[in-house]
């Protein structure tokens, strides 16, 4: 093209046209691959031969004319005419192929139109089927609603008659006063329902039913017309294929006849398609009109619910008053039961625990003020709440549903949590101590999950560490007692650290379990005859070294909250006993965390079976070595056979101290004030909840309990310090409300007599009325959680 473009621009245009035709025909795929190549090739090549020949013939003709050779001129004219005829034929074929390509494109667009029209007809038929079904369903619903309205009216009349059977002051009680109002409400709602049903019938069901019939009648004519359109289209496509094959035979007459027939078939198809489109357009307008009927139906029902809700809201004050009345009555009965139980237990106290005021200690339970409507209905029951509480007996379903709904936000249980998190832990200790030995670990675990969900655990541990250090004169006894504070710290540590222990310690537990227990015995008295205790000591120290190295390498994976506890301990001990700072961290991290998991791996989920006395020996020895290392104490005296392990202690002392330094966080980041003489006074004005990343549930003003001091000040006057650390709690509020708080509440009620006696024994009798009031307001767990 480039070589001849300047001299022959028309040829360039021709070649470009051929290229367009080739691209169009490839897309349309009208021709088979071999036919397409042959025809396009002939189109592209033949013109060059014939145009070149024509050029030579014209040159020879002009030369003969100029020379006056008449015979040569006539011969030349004949040759030129033949060449021109050939070129005309080629050009005709060229136009025919171009026409075929265009027809193919039209054929494809025609197929799309047929399919689109077919889908539109089917869609309209489906819409009409569903509309007829909607009409039928609406009429059925309206019929059932009419029956329901009649039943509601009869029910309302019956409620009025029940009111009339009451005598004297009974007619003036809160439940009785609601009878007339509720009966009137039912009737008014019934009238609204009837009006809505009438509107739905007149504005939706009736006109849509008529419109659906019109559409169905039109569809009976449209369906056969659609089939005719599809048939005429197939005829048209068949003729196009016939035209193409005929054109290859170069029978111009036959091609012309078929071309006319194609045009006639095209016109028939166009007429059918136009008729289908016109009718569809009319039916689509009717379909759009049907949508306005649907809107009318929705609007009628929406108005019914809006007005009905408004009338329900007008009834809310009476319902709130009734709710408060029922809850007050339930609480009065429950408080009387509590009063009897607690008073009886106080009266039976031995003389050394009894006092003159015991009889009046919980007398307030017999004269609790009535609940106000705003307090009784502080939360709206959810669907799940109503369902779960509907099985409660008698009138308690109202109080239990409201209580459960409130508890969803932690509000109902907040006083109980505040009581448990009192700084002296008196209430928590009394509940745990009165459980059986088998139950104590479980109830402690439940308590820690509750406190942590409400973000009370770290503040309590922080305060407990401070009090422990403050009351201690001998640093070697720190955190060694088995009181409620150490139980709290130990349980929290175990629950928080389980994933860490299972990840890093379990492989070493498996190694020790698979080892020959006798090959670890280092006591000559216990070793078998011929056993090399020195080699056994090497095995023990190697196992201990492996555990220690793993722990040190995993410092960044130690749970954040455990590092916070380590920081509390290091800071407080360092203030009073600087020389024991590292020992105190080791006493917590290894003595309370790592070593217990080694000694009792089944209790930490590190293995399934419990260690037998024989198989436990390697675990005991490895734990013993790590414990002495963490305390900085070398072996000797009664355990002379362990003296060889002192080389392990000397070798790793600096390493483990460096590990302890890495464990610690910046004191100011965990709420420790380095400038204060008392680490708690600076935080005493802070909330007892974590101030960063979490806001603990707080009581609304109407539900604050004036009888309960700040949860953290009981018996101590000390507000729990804030711990500004963001972390994921052991359980969510929803989880502890659904399970843990219910279990703890039920356990407290079950052991209440023992709890009262325990509080008296531990000189915490002033906590009895606080416990009594919290339990009175919570309600009877046998009804709440039925």
C-alpha positions in Angstrom: 0.0 0.0 0.0 2.8 2.3 0.9 4.6 1.7 -2.5 1.6 2.5 -4.6 -0.3 4.8 -2.4 0.9 8.0 -4.0 0.5 6.8 -7.6 -2.8 5.0 -7.1 -4.9 6.4 -4.2 -8.0 4.7 -5.4 -6.4 1.3 -5.0 -5.4 2.3 -1.4 -9.1 3.1 -0.7 -10.1 -0.2 -2.2 -7.7 -2.1 -0.1 -8.9 -0.3 3.0 -12.5 -1.2 2.2 -11.5 -4.8 1.7 -9.9 -4.8 5.1 -13.1 -3.5 6.7 -15.1 -6.2 5.0 -12.7 -8.9 6.2 -12.9 -7.7 9.8 -16.7 -7.5 9.6 -17.0 -11.0 8.1 -14.6 -12.5 10.7 -16.8 -11.1 13.5 -20.0 -12.3 11.8 -18.6 -15.7 11.0 -20.9 -15.9 8.0 -18.3 -17.8 5.9 -16.4 -20.9 6.8 -12.7 -20.3 7.3 -11.7 -21.7 3.9 -14.4 -19.9 1.9 -13.5 -16.6 3.7 -9.9 -16.9 2.8 -10.6 -17.8 -0.8 -13.1 -14.9 -1.5 -11.0 -12.3 0.3 -7.9 -13.5 -1.4 -9.5 -13.2 -4.8 -10.8 -9.8 -3.9 -7.4 -8.6 -2.8 -5.3 -10.1 -5.6 -7.4 -10.2 -8.8 -7.9 -6.4 -9.2 -4.1 -6.0 -9.4 -3.9 -8.4 -12.4 -6.9 -6.9 -14.3 -6.2 -3.3 -13.6 -2.6 -3.8 -14.7 -3.8 -5.6 -17.9 -6.4 -2.9 -18.5 -3.7 -0.3 -18.3 -1.6 -2.1 -20.9 -4.6 -2.7 -23.2 -5.4 1.0 -23.0 -1.8 1.9 -23.8 -1.8 -0.4 -26.8 -5.2 0.9 -28.0 -4.0 4.5 -27.9 -0.8 3.5 -29.7 -2.8 1.7 -32.4 -5.1 4.7 -32.8 -2.2 7.0 -33.2 -0.7 4.7 -35.8 -4.0 4.4 -37.7 -4.1 0.6 -37.6 -7.9 0.1 -37.7 -7.8 -3.7 -37.3 -5.6 -3.4 -34.3 -7.9 -0.7 -32.9 -11.0 -2.9 -33.1 -9.1 -5.8 -31.6 -7.9 -3.5 -28.8 -11.4 -2.2 -28.1 -12.7 -5.7 -27.8 -9.9 -6.6 -25.4 -10.6 -3.5 -23.3 -14.3 -4.2 -23.1 -13.6 -7.8 -21.9 -11.2 -6.5 -19.3 -13.8 -3.9 -18.1 -16.5 -6.6 -17.9 -14.2 -8.7 -15.8 -13.5 -5.7 -13.5 -17.3 -5.0 -13.2 -17.9 -8.6 -12.2 -15.2 -8.4 -9.6 -16.7 -5.1 -8.3 -20.1 -6.6 -8.2 -18.9 -9.5 -6.2 -17.2 -7.0 -3.9 -20.5 -5.1 -3.3 -22.3 -8.5 -2.8 -19.8 -9.6 -0.1 -20.1 -6.2 1.6 -23.9 -6.6 1.5 -23.6 -10.0 3.0 -21.4 -8.7 5.8 -23.9 -6.0 6.6 -26.8 -8.5 6.5 -24.9 -10.7 8.9 -24.6 -7.8 11.3 -28.3 -7.1 10.9 -29.0 -10.8 11.4 -27.2 -10.7 14.7 -29.0 -7.6 15.9 -32.3 -9.2 14.8 -31.5 -12.2 16.9 -30.9 -10.0 19.9 -34.2 -8.2 19.3 -36.1 -11.4 19.0 -34.6 -12.7 22.2 -35.2 -9.4 24.1 -38.8 -9.3 23.0 -39.3 -13.0 24.0 -37.8 -12.4 27.4 -40.0 -9.3 27.9 -43.1 -11.3 27.1 -42.1 -14.1 29.5 -41.3 -11.5 32.2 -44.6 -9.9 31.8 -46.4 -13.3 32.1 -44.5 -14.0 35.3 -45.3 -10.6 36.7 -48.9 -11.1 36.0 -48.9 -14.6 37.6 -47.3 -13.2 40.8 -49.8 -10.3 40.9 -52.7 -12.6 40.7 -51.2 -14.6 43.5 -50.8 -11.3 45.6 -54.4 -10.5 45.1 -55.5 -13.9 46.2 -53.2 -13.8 49.3 -54.4 -10.3 50.2 -58.0 -11.3 50.1 -57.2 -14.3 52.3 -55.3 -12.2 54.8 -58.1 -9.6 54.9 -60.6 -12.4 55.6 -58.5 -13.7 58.5 -57.9 -10.2 59.8 -61.6 -9.6 60.0 -62.0 -12.8 62.1 -59.0 -11.6 64.3 -60.6 -8.2 64.8 -63.8 -9.8 65.9 -61.9 -12.0 68.4 -60.0 -8.9 69.7 -63.2 -7.0 70.2 -64.7 -10.0 72.1 -61.5 -10.2 74.2 -61.7 -6.5 75.0 -65.3 -6.9 76.1 -64.4 -9.8 78.3 -61.6 -7.8 80.0 -64.1 -5.1 80.8 -66.4 -7.7 82.4 -63.5 -9.1 84.4 -62.9 -5.5 85.8 -66.6 -5.4 86.8 -66.3 -8.5 88.9 -63.6 -6.9 91.1 -64.8 -5.4 94.4 -63.9 -2.3 96.4 -60.3 -1.2 96.4 -59.3 -4.0 94.0 -60.8 -1.9 91.2 -58.4 0.9 92.0 -55.2 -1.3 91.9 -52.7 -0.7 89.1 -53.6 -3.9 87.2 -57.3 -3.2 87.4 -57.0 0.4 86.2 -55.3 -0.9 83.0 -58.1 -3.2 82.1 -60.4 -0.5 80.7 -57.6 1.3 78.9 -56.3 -1.9 77.3 -59.8 -3.0 76.2 -60.3 0.4 74.6 -56.9 0.2 72.9 -57.7 -3.2 71.4 -61.0 -1.9 70.0 -59.4 1.2 68.5 -56.6 -1.0 67.0 -59.3 -3.3 65.6 -61.0 -0.3 63.9 -57.7 0.7 62.4 -57.1 -2.8 61.2 -60.6 -2.9 59.5 -59.9 0.5 57.8 -56.5 -0.7 56.6 -58.1 -3.9 55.2 -60.8 -1.9 53.4 -58.1 0.4 51.9 -56.0 -2.5 50.7 -59.1 -4.1 49.1 -60.3 -1.0 47.3 -56.9 0.5 46.4 -55.0 -2.6 45.7 -56.7 -6.0 45.4 -59.7 -5.0 43.3 -58.0 -2.7 40.8 -55.0 -5.0 40.5 -57.3 -8.0 40.0 -59.0 -6.2 37.1 -55.7 -5.1 35.6 -54.3 -8.6 35.9 -57.3 -9.8 33.9 -56.7 -7.2 31.2 -53.0 -8.3 31.0 -54.0 -11.9 30.8 -56.5 -11.2 27.9 -53.8 -9.3 26.0 -51.3 -12.0 26.6 -53.6 -14.5 24.9 -53.2 -12.4 21.7 -49.5 -11.6 22.3 -48.3 -15.1 22.7 -49.2 -16.4 19.2 -48.0 -13.1 17.7 -44.6 -13.7 19.4 -44.5 -17.2 17.8 -45.2 -15.7 14.3 -42.4 -13.2 14.8 -40.0 -16.0 15.7 -41.1 -18.0 12.7 -40.7 -15.2 10.2 -37.3 -14.4 11.7 -36.2 -18.0 11.1 -37.4 -17.8 7.5 -35.5 -14.6 7.0 -32.3 -16.1 8.4 -32.6 -19.2 6.2 -32.9 -17.0 3.0 -29.8 -15.0 4.0 -27.9 -18.3 4.1 -29.3 -19.3 0.8 -28.3 -15.9 -0.7 -24.8 -16.4 0.4 -24.3 -19.8 -1.1 -26.0 -18.7 -4.4 -23.6 -15.7 -4.7 -20.7 -18.1 -4.7 -22.0 -19.7 -7.8 -22.1 -16.4 -9.6 -25.6 -16.9 -11.0 -26.6 -13.2 -11.1 -30.2 -13.9 -12.0 -30.7 -16.3 -9.2 -29.0 -14.0 -6.8 -31.3 -11.2 -7.7 -34.4 -13.3 -7.2 -33.3 -14.4 -3.8 -32.4 -10.8 -2.9 -36.0 -9.8 -3.5 -37.3 -12.7 -1.5 -35.0 -11.7 1.4 -36.4 -8.2 1.4 -40.0 -9.5 1.5 -39.2 -11.8 4.4 -37.4 -8.9 6.2 -40.4 -6.8 5.8 -42.7 -9.5 7.2 -40.4 -10.0 10.2 -40.2 -6.2 10.8 -44.0 -6.0 10.8 -44.3 -8.8 13.3 -41.6 -7.4 15.6 -43.1 -4.0 15.4 -46.5 -5.4 16.4 -45.0 -7.3 19.4 -43.1 -4.2 20.5 -46.2 -2.0 20.3 -48.3 -4.4 22.4 -45.5 -4.9 24.9 -45.2 -1.2 25.3 -48.9 -1.0 26.1 -48.7 -3.9 28.6 -45.6 -2.4 30.2 -47.6 0.8 30.9 -50.2 -1.4 32.6 -47.5 -3.1 34.5 -46.2 0.2 35.7 -49.7 1.2 36.8 -49.9 -2.0 38.8 -46.9 -0.9 40.7 -48.9 2.1 42.0 -51.4 -0.4 43.3 -48.7 -2.1 45.2 -47.6 1.2 46.6 -51.2 1.9 47.7 -51.2 -1.4 49.6 -47.9 -0.7 51.3 -49.1 2.8 52.2 -52.3 1.6 53.7 -50.5 -0.9 55.9 -47.8 1.6 56.8 -50.4 4.1 57.9 -52.1 1.4 60.0 -48.8 0.5 61.8 -47.9 4.2 62.3 -51.2 5.2 63.8 -51.4 1.9 65.7 -47.9 2.6 67.2 -49.0 6.1 68.2 -52.0 4.7 70.0 -49.7 2.1 71.7 -47.4 4.9 72.8 -50.3 6.7 74.3 -50.9 3.6 76.4 -47.3 3.4 77.5 -47.7 5.4 80.8 -50.3 2.9 82.0 -48.2 0.0 80.9 -45.1 1.5 82.7 -47.1 1.9 85.8 -48.3 -1.6 85.7 -44.8 -2.9 85.0 -43.4 -1.0 88.0 -46.3 -2.3 90.2 -45.7 -5.9 89.2 -42.0 -5.6 89.6 -42.4 -4.0 93.0 -44.7 -6.8 94.2 -42.3 -9.4 92.9 -39.4 -7.7 94.6 -41.3 -7.3 97.8 -42.0 -11.1 97.9 -38.4 -11.9 97.0 -37.0 -9.4 99.6 -39.1 -11.0 102.3 -37.6 -14.3 101.4 -34.1 -12.8 101.6 -34.9 -11.1 104.9 -36.0 -14.4 106.4 -32.9 -16.3 105.2 -30.4 -13.6 106.3 -32.0 -12.8 109.6 -32.2 -16.5 110.5 -28.5 -16.9 109.8 -27.6 -13.8 111.7 -29.6 -14.9 114.7 -27.8 -18.3 114.7 -24.3 -16.7 114.8 -22.2 -17.8 117.8 -21.9 -15.2 120.6 -18.4 -14.1 119.6 -19.7 -13.1 116.1 -23.1 -11.8 117.1 -23.9 -8.1 117.9 -26.9 -6.2 119.2 -27.7 -4.6 115.8 -27.9 -7.9 113.9 -31.7 -8.0 114.0 -31.9 -4.7 112.2 -29.1 -5.2 109.8 -31.4 -6.1 106.9 -34.7 -4.8 108.2 -34.8 -2.4 105.2 -35.7 -5.4 103.0 -39.2 -5.3 104.5 -39.7 -1.7 103.6 -38.2 -1.2 100.2 -39.5 1.8 98.3 -41.7 1.1 95.3 -40.1 1.1 91.9 -41.0 4.1 89.8 -42.1 3.6 86.1 -38.9 5.2 84.8 -36.8 2.8 86.8 -38.9 -0.3 86.0 -38.8 0.2 82.3 -35.2 1.3 81.7 -34.8 -0.9 78.7 -37.1 -2.2 76.0 -37.2 -6.0 75.7 -35.9 -7.4 72.5 -37.6 -10.2 70.6 -35.1 -12.7 71.9 -35.6 -11.3 75.4 -39.4 -11.6 75.3 -39.1 -15.2 74.0 -36.7 -16.3 76.6 -38.7 -14.8 79.4 -42.1 -15.8 78.4 -42.0 -19.1 80.2 -41.5 -17.5 83.6 -44.3 -18.2 86.0 -47.2 -15.9 87.2 -46.6 -12.2 86.9 -42.8 -12.4 87.0 -42.6 -12.5 83.2 -42.8 -8.7 83.2 -40.0 -8.2 85.6 -37.8 -10.9 84.2 -38.2 -9.7 80.6 -37.3 -6.1 81.6 -34.5 -7.3 83.8 -33.0 -9.5 81.1 -33.3 -6.7 78.5 -31.5 -4.3 80.9 -28.8 -6.9 81.6 -28.1 -6.9 77.8 -26.2 -3.7 78.4 -24.7 -4.8 81.7 -26.8 -2.2 83.7 -28.8 -4.7 85.8 -25.6 -6.5 86.9 -23.5 -3.4 87.5 -24.2 -3.3 91.3 -23.2 -6.9 91.6 -20.0 -6.4 89.7 -19.3 -3.2 91.7 -19.8 -5.2 94.9 -17.5 -8.0 93.7 -14.8 -5.5 92.7 -14.7 -3.8 96.1 -11.1 -3.2 97.0 -11.1 -5.6 100.0 -12.7 -8.4 97.8 -14.8 -9.3 100.8 -17.9 -10.3 98.8 -15.9 -12.2 96.2 -14.0 -14.1 98.9 -17.2 -15.0 100.8 -18.8 -16.5 97.6 -15.7 -18.5 96.6 -14.9 -19.7 100.2 -18.4 -21.1 100.7 -18.3 -23.3 97.6 -17.1 -26.8 97.8 -13.5 -27.6 97.1 -14.4 -29.0 93.7 -16.4 -25.9 92.8 -14.0 -23.2 94.0 -11.7 -23.2 91.0 -14.7 -23.1 88.6 -16.5 -20.2 90.4 -13.2 -18.3 90.6 -12.8 -18.7 86.9 -16.3 -17.4 86.4 -15.7 -14.4 88.7 -12.5 -13.5 86.8 -14.2 -13.6 83.4 -17.0 -11.3 84.8 -14.5 -8.8 86.3 -12.4 -8.8 83.2 -15.4 -8.2 80.9 -16.2 -5.2 83.0 -12.6 -4.1 83.0 -12.1 -4.5 86.7 -9.4 -7.2 86.8 -6.2 -5.2 86.2 -7.3 -2.3 88.6 -8.0 -5.0 91.3 -4.7 -6.7 90.7 -2.9 -3.4 90.8 -4.4 -2.5 94.1 -3.9 -6.0 95.5 -0.2 -5.9 94.6 0.1 -2.5 96.3 -1.6 -3.8 99.5 0.4 -7.0 99.6 3.7 -5.2 99.4 2.6 -2.5 101.8 1.6 -5.0 104.4 4.7 -7.2 104.1 7.9 -6.9 106.2 9.7 -9.9 104.8 10.1 -9.9 101.0 10.6 -13.7 100.9 6.9 -14.1 101.8 5.5 -11.9 99.1 2.6 -13.5 97.1 3.1 -16.8 98.9 -0.3 -16.9 100.8 -3.3 -18.5 99.3 -5.8 -15.7 99.9 -8.4 -14.3 97.6 -6.0 -11.8 96.0 -3.5 -14.4 95.0 -6.3 -16.6 93.7 -7.5 -13.7 91.6 -4.0 -13.1 90.2 -3.4 -16.8 89.7 -6.7 -17.5 87.9 -6.4 -14.4 85.7 -2.8 -15.4 84.8 -3.8 -18.9 83.9 -6.8 -18.0 81.8 -4.9 -15.2 80.0 -1.7 -17.3 79.5 -3.2 -20.6 78.3 -2.7 -19.9 74.5 0.9 -18.8 75.1 1.7 -21.9 77.2 0.1 -24.2 74.7 2.1 -22.7 71.9 5.5 -22.5 73.5 5.6 -24.9 76.4 3.7 -27.9 74.9 6.5 -29.2 72.7 8.8 -29.4 75.7 6.1 -31.2 77.7 5.8 -33.7 75.0 9.6 -34.2 75.0 9.7 -34.8 78.7 6.7 -37.2 78.5 8.5 -39.3 75.8 11.7 -39.4 77.8 12.7 -42.2 80.1 11.7 -40.9 83.5 14.4 -42.9 85.3 17.1 -41.3 83.1 16.3 -37.9 84.8 16.6 -39.0 88.4 19.4 -37.0 90.2 18.8 -38.1 93.8 21.2 -41.0 94.6 18.7 -42.3 97.1 16.0 -42.6 94.5 18.1 -43.6 91.5 18.2 -47.2 90.4 21.3 -49.2 90.9 23.9 -48.4 88.3 22.2 -45.2 87.3 24.6 -42.3 86.5 23.2 -39.4 88.3 25.7 -37.0 86.8 24.5 -37.8 83.3 20.9 -37.5 84.5 21.7 -34.1 85.9 23.0 -33.1 82.5 19.7 -34.2 80.9 17.7 -32.2 83.5 19.7 -29.1 82.9 19.5 -29.5 79.1 15.7 -29.8 79.3 15.5 -26.7 81.7 17.8 -24.8 79.3 15.5 -25.6 76.3 12.5 -24.4 78.2 14.3 -21.2 79.4 15.6 -20.4 75.9 12.1 -20.8 74.4 10.6 -18.5 77.0 13.3 -15.9 76.5 12.9 -15.9 72.7 9.1 -15.5 73.0 9.2 -12.4 75.2 7.3 -10.4 72.6 4.5 -12.9 72.6 3.9 -12.9 76.3 0.3 -11.7 76.8 0.2 -7.9 77.3 -1.8 -8.2 80.5 0.7 -10.5 82.1 3.5 -8.0 81.3 1.3 -5.4 83.0 1.1 -7.5 86.1 4.9 -8.0 86.0 5.3 -4.2 85.8 3.0 -3.7 88.8 4.9 -6.2 90.9 8.4 -4.9 89.9 7.4 -1.3 90.6 5.8 -1.9 94.0 8.5 -4.3 95.2 11.2 -2.1 93.8 9.9 0.8 95.8 10.0 -1.0 99.2 12.5 -3.9 98.6 14.9 -2.8 95.8 17.1 -5.9 96.1 14.2 -8.2 95.6 12.9 -6.6 92.4 14.0 -9.4 90.1 13.1 -12.2 92.5 9.5 -10.8 92.8 9.1 -10.9 89.0 10.5 -14.4 88.8 8.2 -15.5 91.7 5.2 -14.4 89.6 6.2 -15.3 86.1 7.8 -18.7 86.8 6.3 -19.7 90.2 2.7 -18.7 89.3 2.8 -19.2 85.5 5.4 -21.3 83.9 6.3 -23.8 86.6 2.7 -24.8 87.5 2.1 -25.6 83.8 5.2 -27.8 83.8 4.2 -29.6 87.1 0.6 -30.1 86.0 0.5 -30.0 82.2 -3.0 -31.6 82.0 -4.5 -28.8 84.0 -3.3 -26.3 81.4 -4.4 -28.4 78.4 -0.8 -29.2 77.4 -1.6 -33.0 77.6 -4.7 -35.1 78.1 -3.7 -37.6 80.7 -2.6 -36.8 84.3 1.0 -37.5 85.1 1.6 -40.6 87.2 4.0 -40.3 90.2 6.7 -42.1 88.2 6.4 -40.1 85.0 6.2 -36.7 86.8 9.8 -36.8 88.1 11.4 -35.1 85.1 8.7 -32.4 85.2 9.3 -31.8 89.0 13.1 -31.5 88.5 12.9 -29.1 85.5 10.4 -27.0 87.4 12.6 -27.0 90.5 15.6 -25.8 88.6 13.7 -23.0 86.8 12.1 -21.9 90.1 15.4 -21.5 91.9 16.8 -19.7 88.9 14.0 -17.2 88.9 14.3 -16.6 92.7 18.1 -16.3 92.4 18.6 -19.0 95.0 21.3 -21.7 94.7 20.7 -25.3 95.9 22.3 -26.7 99.0 21.4 -27.9 102.5 18.6 -30.4 102.4 18.9 -30.7 98.6 22.6 -31.3 98.3 22.0 -33.7 95.4 20.9 -30.6 93.4 24.1 -28.6 94.0 25.3 -29.5 90.5 22.4 -27.4 89.1 24.0 -24.3 90.6 26.1 -24.0 87.4 22.9 -23.6 85.5 21.8 -20.8 87.8 25.1 -19.0 87.6 25.2 -19.3 83.8 21.7 -18.0 83.3 21.2 -15.4 86.0 22.1 -12.4 83.9 20.2 -13.8 80.9 17.0 -14.2 82.9 17.3 -10.8 84.5 17.6 -9.3 81.1 14.5 -11.2 80.1 12.6 -9.7 83.1 13.7 -6.2 82.1 12.3 -6.9 78.6 9.0 -8.1 80.1 8.4 -4.8 81.9 6.4 -1.9 80.4 6.8 1.8 81.0 5.3 2.4 84.4 3.5 5.5 83.3 1.8 3.5 80.5 0.1 1.3 83.1 -1.0 4.2 85.4 1.9 4.2 87.8 2.9 7.6 89.0 6.7 7.7 89.6 6.5 11.1 91.2 4.0 10.1 93.9 4.8 8.6 97.3 1.8 6.4 96.9 1.2 5.0 93.5 -2.6 4.9 94.1 -3.3 8.4 95.4 -2.6 9.9 92.1 -5.1 7.6 90.4 -7.7 7.7 93.2 -9.8 10.2 91.4 -9.9 8.2 88.2 -12.6 5.9 87.2 -12.2 2.3 88.2 -12.7 1.3 84.6 -10.0 1.4 81.9 -9.9 4.9 80.5 -8.5 4.1 77.1 -10.2 2.0 74.6 -13.1 0.9 76.8 -15.9 2.4 78.7 -17.4 0.2 81.3 -21.2 0.0 81.7 -22.4 2.7 84.1 -25.7 3.0 85.9 -28.1 5.6 84.7 -29.0 8.3 87.4 -32.4 6.7 88.0 -30.9 3.3 88.7 -27.9 4.4 90.9 -27.9 2.8 94.2 -27.3 5.2 97.1 -27.1 2.3 99.6 -24.0 1.0 97.8 -20.8 3.0 98.2 -18.4 3.3 95.3 -17.6 -0.3 94.4 -13.9 0.2 95.1 -14.2 2.0 98.4 -15.8 -0.7 100.6 -14.0 -0.9 103.9 -10.9 0.8 102.5 -11.9 4.3 101.4 -9.7 3.6 98.3 -10.9 4.1 94.8 -9.4 1.5 92.4 -6.7 2.9 90.3 -7.1 3.3 86.5 -5.1 1.1 84.2 -5.0 2.8 80.8 -4.3 -0.3 78.7 -6.2 -1.5 75.7 -6.5 -5.3 75.5 -9.0 -8.0 74.5 -10.9 -9.2 77.6 -11.2 -12.9 78.5 -15.0 -12.6 77.6 -17.4 -10.1 76.1 -20.2 -8.5 78.1 -22.7 -10.5 76.2 -20.9 -13.7 77.0 -20.7 -13.1 80.7 -24.2 -11.9 80.9 -25.6 -14.9 79.1 -23.6 -17.5 81.1 -21.2 -16.4 83.8 -23.2 -13.7 85.7 -26.3 -16.0 85.8 -24.1 -18.8 87.2 -22.5 -16.6 89.8 -25.9 -15.1 90.8 -27.5 -18.5 91.2 -24.5 -19.8 93.2 -24.6 -16.8 95.5 -28.3 -17.3 96.2 -27.7 -21.1 96.8 -24.9 -20.4 99.3 -26.4 -17.2 100.8 -26.6 -18.6 104.4 -23.0 -19.6 104.3 -22.0 -16.3 102.7 -23.6 -14.4 105.6 -21.7 -16.5 108.1 -18.5 -16.1 106.2 -18.8 -12.3 106.1 -19.4 -12.3 109.8 -16.4 -14.6 110.5 -14.1 -12.3 108.5 -15.4 -9.2 110.3 -17.1 -8.0 107.1 -20.6 -7.9 108.5 -21.1 -4.4 107.2 -21.1 -5.9 103.7 -24.2 -8.0 104.5 -26.8 -5.3 103.8 -25.1 -4.3 100.6 -25.2 -7.9 99.4 -28.8 -8.2 100.5 -29.9 -5.1 98.6 -28.1 -6.1 95.4 -29.7 -9.6 95.5 -33.1 -8.1 96.2 -32.9 -5.8 93.2 -31.6 -8.6 90.9 -34.5 -10.8 91.7 -35.1 -14.6 92.1 -32.7 -16.4 89.7 -35.1 -19.4 89.6 -37.6 -17.2 87.8 -35.1 -14.9 85.9 -33.3 -17.8 84.3 -36.1 -20.3 84.0 
